[in-house]
Amino acid sequence: MTDSSNISPRLSQWREQADAYLHQILPSENTTPKSLHKAMAYAVLNGGKRVRPILAYAAAHALEVETSQANAAACAVELIHAYSLVHDDLPAMDDDDLRRGKPTCHKVFGEAEAILVGDALQSLAFHLLAHKLPDGIPAQQRLDMIDLLAVASGSRGMCGGQSIDLNAVGQSLNIAELENMHIHKTGALIRASVKLGALCKPNVEKAQLQKLDHFAKQIGLAFQIRDDILDIEGETDTLGKPQGSDIARNKPTYPALLGLDGAKEMAEELYQDALASLDMFAERGEPLRELSRYIIQRDY
């Protein structure tokens, strides 16, 4: 399984479920301010693998929760992810012209509107967790979910990782420093996706959360390593962004530190460790196993 067209019908259905819910909760493009709402839809609905919401659905499934009960949690993470991509693409950040094979948000709507798009998507994510979670989840667990996404998005999570990344351009990082950067930048939202999906089960067991969190930590790093490998081996048309862009910016990557074969070996080790964490979920963990295979074998 190397691309999203080859994922199982179940995972494909969950991707469509996320898309449908995102369509539902995004403000109408006919509602004022129309330009902002149009730009928000462009940023969110302009393709995307939906790895994060599918992870949330798969975690909920592993705990015998109906995936429809995880819609708000799953799509809250995707909105944070979409906002981060809009801001990452800005000239002051990664300065990218293409995202998912199409012009980036700021290229279509301008830099100021793109900044507002990111701000508005972040706010909408927390609105979902505050108002759209299903009945039956205890109040403290709901607060824990909001806090979890806040931490994963902020200076101790994704934003902190992005800051480390920006300051690391042209610098030499060792493997521990590189791992720390990606645990924050990419891994924080991956882990939040899985944990938020699990927290859709009322009074979820601590042992189950711990196993799922370890799975997410390992597969989140594997996801980033695969991204670094694709920056070398992928093609622009397939990736949806310029091939070799990380090399061109002299950004620290796993292949740069470990060599291409070493990076592939590390991704495989992380993948195997992640799978071991799913043993307690038996057949209910199969969607997470499949998604793990997709993450380390994908070609974009």
Secondary structure by P-SEA (a helix, b strand, c coil): ccccccccaaaaaaaaaaaaaaaaacccccccaaaaaaaaaaaccccccaaaaaaaaaaaaaaccccccaaaaaaaaaaaaaaaaaaaacccccccccccccccccccccaaaaaaaaaaaaaaaaaaaaccccccccaaaaaaaaaaaaaaaccccaaaaaaaaaaaccccccaaaaaaaaacccaaaaaaaaaaaaaccccccaaaaaaaaaaaaaaaaaaaaaaaaaaccccccccccccccccccccccccccccaaaaaaaaaaaaaaaaaaaccccccaaaaaaaaaaaacccc
